[in-house]
Amino acid sequence: MNSAQTVVLLSIATAAFALWAAFFATRADFATRRAIREANTRWEASMRPVPHITFTEFAAPGQSIQVQVENLGGILAGCGVILQNGDEIYATELTLPEKAPARPISLPFIVKAWQRSAQPRPLLLIARDVAGRCFDCLDGGKQIKDPRRWVASRLRELRMQGMVDFPSVTGPAKG
């Protein structure tokens, strides 16, 4: 075996090792990017505002109702709440800091309900984070693309258009 053949064999071996290294480096890069993407998704999910409402005091008919509101997620820049207790509907909007402990909120009486509810229940719970993204908290935190249209359709379904407005969630009224 002469020196020319040795150089050719070494070149082939070097090219084979280079291809092997490139293949595994590319696989490692894809795995790292996937891990970063999954971590970002988990981080964004943990930063999503999650209001938790607990009914505490029941008032006389036609009066405000007292509830405890706790934010289990990110900063709650705006939140629209409509609750039904018995045959009365209450609504308000609020803001809470990130992972805020429970605090009492008084929800004003809005209107008598069409049907009586045996248990207190939320009819609408929409949250907006500091990035401006809105989430339907009653539907598993699903992101809402157009909050103004979504709130308008939900208020129409509840037959409450014109009774309540949530400018901290939908933005100021266009005029």
BAFI-3210 file (N, C-alpha, C; in Angstrom, 3 decimals, decimal comma, padded with zeros to 6 digits):
// residues 175
n [1|2|3|4|5|6|7|8|9|10|11|12|13|14|15|16|17|18|19|20|21|22|23|24|25|26|27|28|29|30|31|32|33|34|35|36|37|38|39|40|41|42|43|44|45|46|47|48|49|50|51|52|53|54|55|56|57|58|59|60|61|62|63|64|65|66|67|68|69|70|71|72|73|74|75|76|77|78|79|80|81|82|83|84|85|86|87|88|89|90|91|92|93|94|95|96|97|98|99|100|101|102|103|104|105|106|107|108|109|110|111|112|113|114|115|116|117|118|119|120|121|122|123|124|125|126|127|128|129|130|131|132|133|134|135|136|137|138|139|140|141|142|143|144|145|146|147|148|149|150|151|152|153|154|155|156|157|158|159|160|161|162|163|164|165|166|167|168|169|170|171|172|173|174|175]
n.u [000,856|000,716|001,554|-000,393|-002,679|-003,120|-003,737|-006,170|-007,771|-007,750|-009,068|-011,611|-012,400|-012,417|-014,443|-016,635|-016,791|-017,347|-019,880|-021,336|-021,097|-022,380|-024,975|-025,843|-025,504|-027,415|-029,761|-029,612|-029,856|-032,487|-033,884|-033,261|-034,424|-037,139|-037,509|-037,131|-039,267|-041,438|-040,985|-041,366|-044,077|-045,183|-044,385|-045,763|-048,361|-048,380|-048,252|-050,673|-053,576|-055,664|-058,546|-060,118|-063,147|-064,978|-067,955|-069,133|-070,816|-074,313|-076,561|-079,460|-082,335|-081,866|-079,694|-076,097|-073,742|-071,371|-068,202|-065,239|-062,281|-059,587|-056,422|-054,851|-052,894|-051,026|-050,586|-053,604|-054,913|-057,358|-060,713|-063,783|-066,791|-069,713|-072,197|-074,596|-076,972|-079,397|-082,260|-081,104|-078,816|-075,456|-072,770|-069,455|-066,286|-062,782|-059,382|-056,382|-053,302|-050,464|-050,809|-052,406|-053,613|-056,786|-059,371|-062,008|-064,733|-067,286|-070,086|-072,239|-075,841|-077,510|-079,700|-082,832|-082,848|-083,678|-084,228|-084,341|-081,522|-080,278|-077,813|-075,173|-073,542|-071,061|-071,691|-070,312|-066,882|-064,189|-060,813|-058,074|-054,673|-051,511|-050,236|-052,240|-053,702|-056,696|-058,743|-061,069|-062,230|-064,073|-064,078|-061,867|-059,684|-059,323|-057,925|-059,066|-059,628|-060,842|-061,857|-063,824|-065,904|-066,472|-067,366|-069,604|-071,216|-071,612|-072,985|-075,270|-076,299|-076,890|-078,855|-078,240|-077,195|-076,138|-076,608|-074,346|-070,828|-067,476|-064,910|-062,200|-061,446|-062,303|-061,500|-061,712|-064,908|-065,758|-066,137]
n.v [-001,166|002,078|005,565|007,234|005,670|005,337|007,953|008,290|006,314|007,332|009,767|008,868|007,574|009,786|011,352|009,654|009,558|012,274|012,545|010,822|012,207|014,617|013,710|012,782|015,138|016,781|015,388|015,726|018,494|018,863|017,506|019,124|021,567|020,781|020,160|022,689|024,063|022,657|023,262|026,029|026,084|024,882|026,818|029,098|028,181|028,051|030,704|031,666|033,372|032,215|032,448|031,651|031,040|031,293|030,815|032,692|034,341|034,687|036,983|039,026|038,910|040,732|042,160|042,780|040,102|038,257|037,000|034,938|035,532|034,096|034,164|031,799|031,667|033,482|037,115|038,745|040,754|041,649|040,693|039,233|038,518|036,650|035,530|033,166|032,862|031,090|032,612|034,917|037,097|038,053|040,329|041,428|043,080|042,517|042,884|041,171|040,556|038,427|035,055|035,688|035,723|034,530|036,925|038,977|039,805|041,908|041,288|043,016|042,956|042,226|041,361|039,544|036,030|033,914|031,284|029,350|028,437|025,657|025,429|027,765|029,164|029,849|031,791|033,095|033,491|035,127|035,781|038,069|038,300|040,009|040,202|040,606|038,496|036,588|034,343|031,686|030,751|028,903|026,961|025,257|026,995|027,826|029,681|032,845|034,305|036,691|038,711|040,722|040,109|037,520|037,931|039,521|037,659|035,715|037,262|037,791|035,184|034,759|036,581|039,203|041,474|044,817|045,101|044,507|045,214|044,646|046,331|046,134|043,711|043,466|045,843|049,442|050,870|051,174|054,170]
n.w [000,000|-000,996|-000,383|-001,578|-001,707|001,018|001,772|000,396|001,670|004,308|003,826|003,044|005,401|007,155|005,980|006,368|009,184|009,601|008,377|010,048|012,511|011,835|011,345|013,928|015,386|014,211|014,919|017,702|017,847|016,889|018,931|021,137|020,367|020,325|023,035|024,174|022,997|024,145|026,845|026,804|026,151|028,440|030,304|029,380|029,791|032,573|033,153|032,488|033,422|036,046|037,397|040,463|041,917|044,899|046,557|049,238|050,959|051,020|049,926|050,636|048,450|045,444|046,324|046,553|046,054|047,944|047,164|047,138|045,436|043,841|042,322|040,486|038,588|036,144|035,875|036,192|034,100|033,338|033,950|033,285|034,863|035,229|037,279|038,477|041,001|042,412|041,357|040,444|038,773|038,790|038,151|037,323|036,761|037,152|038,388|039,164|040,909|040,063|041,070|043,305|046,683|047,987|047,912|049,170|047,071|045,989|044,147|042,112|041,906|038,899|037,178|037,174|036,669|033,826|034,323|037,306|039,282|040,961|042,246|042,968|040,148|037,638|034,757|032,809|032,383|031,727|031,091|030,864|030,106|030,864|028,438|026,682|025,727|025,676|027,596|027,817|030,703|031,564|029,709|029,894|029,748|027,137|024,479|023,322|020,279|019,247|021,500|021,853|020,021|020,927|023,600|023,049|021,658|023,649|025,585|024,126|023,900|026,579|026,887|027,707|026,538|026,553|029,260|030,785|030,597|029,688|029,659|030,455|029,531|026,839|025,753|025,261|024,345|020,917|019,144]
ca.u [000,000|001,553|001,063|-001,594|-003,797|-003,329|-004,425|-007,543|-008,456|-007,955|-010,089|-012,903|-012,719|-012,741|-015,764|-017,632|-016,957|-017,981|-021,300|-021,886|-021,181|-023,407|-026,281|-026,204|-025,610|-028,726|-030,773|-029,526|-030,399|-033,948|-034,369|-033,130|-035,467|-038,419|-037,553|-037,310|-040,637|-042,323|-040,785|-042,036|-045,514|-045,508|-044,208|-046,893|-049,551|-048,317|-048,417|-052,048|-054,364|-056,689|-059,319|-060,876|-064,211|-065,627|-069,111|-068,972|-072,009|-075,468|-077,266|-080,905|-082,656|-081,672|-078,498|-074,817|-073,319|-069,958|-067,460|-063,783|-061,638|-058,160|-055,775|-053,912|-051,926|-050,301|-051,238|-054,943|-055,041|-058,786|-061,528|-065,223|-067,456|-071,169|-072,567|-076,008|-077,282|-080,854|-082,855|-080,491|-077,551|-074,510|-071,657|-068,447|-064,972|-061,771|-057,980|-055,672|-051,890|-050,110|-050,936|-052,943|-054,438|-058,219|-059,817|-063,456|-065,224|-068,739|-070,649|-073,554|-076,997|-077,759|-081,044|-083,401|-082,542|-084,818|-084,486|-083,724|-080,426|-080,237|-076,493|-074,500|-072,689|-070,615|-072,235|-069,256|-065,644|-063,174|-059,646|-057,076|-053,371|-050,827|-049,836|-053,421|-054,401|-057,902|-059,003|-062,369|-061,879|-065,068|-063,849|-060,518|-058,658|-059,144|-057,628|-060,089|-058,955|-061,496|-062,647|-065,000|-066,950|-066,817|-068,187|-070,890|-072,033|-072,007|-074,018|-076,479|-076,825|-077,425|-079,863|-077,773|-076,497|-076,497|-076,702|-072,994|-069,749|-066,189|-063,879|-060,839|-061,183|-062,538|-060,986|-062,734|-065,927|-065,459|-067,182]
ca.v [000,000|003,267|006,749|007,758|004,831|005,642|009,250|008,055|005,603|008,276|010,729|008,182|007,390|011,110|011,740|008,802|010,067|013,594|012,305|010,246|013,292|015,559|013,073|012,795|016,541|017,257|014,776|016,382|019,841|018,740|017,147|020,310|022,530|020,248|020,313|024,121|024,396|022,097|024,034|027,321|025,845|024,697|028,094|029,949|027,663|028,412|032,153|031,961|033,673|031,231|032,890|030,622|031,738|030,543|031,526|032,776|034,893|034,880|038,177|039,091|039,093|042,059|042,771|042,248|038,814|038,258|035,812|034,995|035,310|033,803|033,981|030,686|031,683|034,719|038,381|038,871|042,153|041,933|039,482|039,451|037,449|036,654|034,394|033,009|032,250|031,012|033,230|036,228|037,115|039,058|040,482|042,450|042,830|042,717|042,610|040,585|040,260|037,020|034,129|036,445|034,939|034,816|038,181|039,114|040,687|042,057|041,330|043,669|042,326|042,786|041,094|038,242|035,024|033,312|030,019|029,256|027,488|025,067|025,711|028,926|028,734|030,906|031,740|033,610|033,783|035,396|036,417|038,622|038,432|041,265|040,197|040,918|037,284|036,309|032,927|031,268|029,934|027,847|025,954|024,727|027,986|027,953|031,053|033,500|035,138|038,003|038,781|041,603|039,342|036,390|038,432|039,937|036,478|035,100|038,108|037,566|033,879|034,906|037,649|040,256|042,543|046,146|045,118|044,495|045,449|044,314|047,031|045,706|042,500|043,663|047,131|050,494|050,824|051,947|055,174]
ca.w [000,000|-001,082|000,343|-002,237|-001,267|002,431|001,824|-000,059|002,750|005,414|003,391|003,100|006,826|007,706|005,459|007,023|010,556|009,523|008,126|011,278|013,500|011,382|011,546|015,346|015,817|013,744|015,790|019,016|017,684|016,824|020,270|021,988|019,978|020,770|024,491|024,453|022,606|025,170|028,078|026,611|026,217|029,858|030,983|029,008|030,466|033,991|033,255|032,125|034,618|036,360|038,557|041,181|042,651|045,962|047,098|050,691|051,613|050,160|050,381|050,421|047,031|044,889|046,906|046,078|046,602|048,323|046,757|047,285|044,149|043,976|041,027|040,603|037,487|035,872|036,209|035,642|033,729|033,254|034,075|033,276|035,606|035,377|038,116|038,793|042,287|042,482|040,170|040,273|038,049|039,267|037,211|037,588|036,179|038,180|038,079|040,299|040,635|039,845|042,197|044,436|047,600|047,896|048,509|048,987|046,015|046,014|042,800|042,139|041,272|037,564|036,671|037,507|035,659|033,141|035,005|038,626|039,383|042,301|042,801|042,372|039,039|036,725|033,399|031,936|033,094|030,720|031,688|029,940|030,761|030,565|027,033|025,887|025,312|026,458|027,776|028,331|031,876|031,748|028,669|030,026|029,464|025,684|024,084|022,509|019,276|019,174|022,739|021,716|019,353|021,783|024,713|022,487|021,361|024,924|026,185|023,339|024,324|027,935|026,796|028,602|025,852|027,042|030,721|031,332|029,654|030,291|028,883|030,790|028,758|025,399|025,338|025,308|023,297|019,707|018,986]
c.u [000,904|000,876|-000,204|-002,816|-004,132|-004,096|-005,895|-008,346|-008,732|-009,023|-011,480|-013,333|-013,122|-014,122|-016,859|-017,872|-017,637|-019,487|-021,991|-022,085|-022,272|-024,802|-026,711|-026,287|-026,951|-029,839|-030,782|-030,102|-031,924|-034,533|-034,308|-034,199|-036,852|-038,565|-037,777|-038,737|-041,630|-042,197|-041,465|-043,547|-045,952|-045,407|-045,370|-048,174|-049,546|-048,513|-049,825|-052,831|-055,486|-057,455|-060,124|-061,868|-064,835|-066,769|-069,018|-070,247|-073,126|-076,291|-078,762|-081,169|-082,488|-080,450|-077,236|-074,512|-071,816|-069,325|-065,983|-063,186|-060,141|-057,593|-054,689|-052,824|-051,201|-051,121|-052,549|-055,175|-056,496|-059,563|-062,986|-065,910|-068,960|-071,522|-074,070|-076,130|-078,799|-081,458|-082,321|-079,138|-076,742|-073,362|-070,713|-067,218|-063,937|-060,389|-057,329|-054,207|-051,658|-050,169|-051,396|-053,746|-055,900|-058,535|-061,304|-063,778|-066,737|-069,231|-072,037|-074,620|-077,237|-079,216|-081,528|-083,129|-083,827|-085,223|-083,755|-082,624|-080,355|-078,913|-075,950|-073,553|-072,266|-071,242|-071,196|-068,056|-064,546|-062,047|-058,706|-055,775|-052,696|-050,350|-051,020|-054,170|-055,578|-058,184|-060,398|-062,099|-062,896|-064,898|-062,388|-059,412|-058,359|-058,924|-058,702|-059,387|-059,525|-062,401|-063,888|-066,173|-067,422|-067,720|-069,562|-071,787|-072,489|-073,096|-075,340|-077,127|-077,479|-078,551|-079,531|-077,052|-077,045|-076,591|-075,336|-071,995|-068,444|-065,067|-062,445|-060,452|-061,259|-061,942|-062,080|-063,702|-065,507|-066,552|-066,847]
c.v [001,231|004,458|007,329|006,968|005,104|006,957|009,083|007,353|006,521|009,317|010,117|007,996|008,719|011,561|010,922|009,277|011,428|013,461|011,749|011,338|014,295|014,997|013,164|014,215|017,123|016,678|015,444|017,790|019,806|018,410|018,340|021,331|022,080|020,425|021,775|024,537|023,877|022,865|025,388|027,173|025,657|026,008|029,029|029,486|028,031|029,904|032,594|032,260|032,658|031,711|031,741|031,338|030,795|031,387|031,513|033,228|035,047|036,010|038,044|039,304|040,551|042,784|042,169|040,923|038,881|036,931|036,030|034,680|035,164|033,599|032,928|030,719|033,011|035,950|038,495|040,352|042,575|040,642|039,896|038,253|037,680|035,377|034,364|032,303|032,260|031,566|034,647|036,099|038,314|039,142|041,572|042,159|043,174|042,476|042,065|040,390|038,767|036,225|034,840|035,539|035,366|036,139|038,334|040,151|040,720|042,198|041,959|042,851|043,009|042,608|039,749|037,282|034,488|032,018|030,027|028,186|026,969|025,375|027,009|028,453|029,926|030,713|032,200|033,922|033,898|036,169|036,909|038,762|039,729|041,339|040,502|039,701|037,041|034,812|032,713|030,294|028,835|026,717|025,498|025,711|028,152|029,415|031,572|034,464|036,556|038,169|039,654|040,841|038,181|036,834|038,848|038,729|035,786|035,926|037,964|036,239|033,953|035,948|038,797|041,381|043,889|046,235|045,180|044,738|045,168|045,003|046,629|044,448|042,793|044,956|048,176|050,396|051,686|052,977|056,262]
c.w [000,000|-000,391|-000,289|-001,797|000,208|002,582|001,414|001,035|003,944|005,064|003,479|004,557|007,480|007,245|006,130|008,459|010,575|009,274|009,366|012,332|013,118|011,610|013,009|015,909|015,400|014,599|017,162|018,954|017,639|018,195|021,218|021,654|020,433|022,287|024,876|024,125|023,650|026,481|027,965|026,701|027,668|030,617|030,665|029,681|031,943|034,187|032,884|033,403|034,810|037,591|039,153|042,094|043,665|046,502|048,621|051,397|050,598|050,743|050,149|048,927|046,593|045,427|046,285|046,755|046,857|047,886|047,075|045,922|044,386|042,582|041,169|039,535|037,377|036,216|035,455|035,346|033,613|033,313|034,081|033,906|035,591|036,134|038,315|040,134|042,428|041,209|039,952|039,591|038,529|038,278|037,686|036,750|037,233|037,619|039,344|039,936|040,495|041,139|043,468|045,357|047,470|048,577|048,235|047,907|046,138|044,578|042,866|041,407|039,938|037,162|037,213|036,351|035,035|033,827|036,339|038,587|040,816|043,004|042,205|041,271|038,197|035,344|032,381|032,813|032,050|031,393|030,593|030,703|030,323|029,117|026,118|025,395|026,245|026,465|028,331|029,468|032,148|030,730|028,700|029,698|027,993|025,321|023,139|021,567|019,227|020,397|022,618|021,098|020,242|022,927|024,201|022,202|022,644|025,612|025,437|023,727|025,700|028,010|027,738|027,868|026,324|028,563|031,382|030,208|030,391|029,515|029,244|030,028|027,262|024,871|025,391|024,133|022,118|019,500|018,106]
res [m|n|s|a|q|t|v|v|l|l|s|i|a|t|a|a|f|a|l|w|a|a|f|f|a|t|r|a|d|f|a|t|r|r|a|i|r|e|a|n|t|r|w|e|a|s|m|r|p|v|p|h|i|t|f|t|e|f|a|a|p|g|q|s|i|q|v|q|v|e|n|l|g|g|i|l|a|g|c|g|v|i|l|q|n|g|d|e|i|y|a|t|e|l|t|l|p|e|k|a|p|a|r|p|i|s|l|p|f|i|v|k|a|w|q|r|s|a|q|p|r|p|l|l|l|i|a|r|d|v|a|g|r|c|f|d|c|l|d|g|g|k|q|i|k|d|p|r|r|w|v|a|s|r|l|r|e|l|r|m|q|g|m|v|d|f|p|s|v|t|g|p|a|k|g]
***
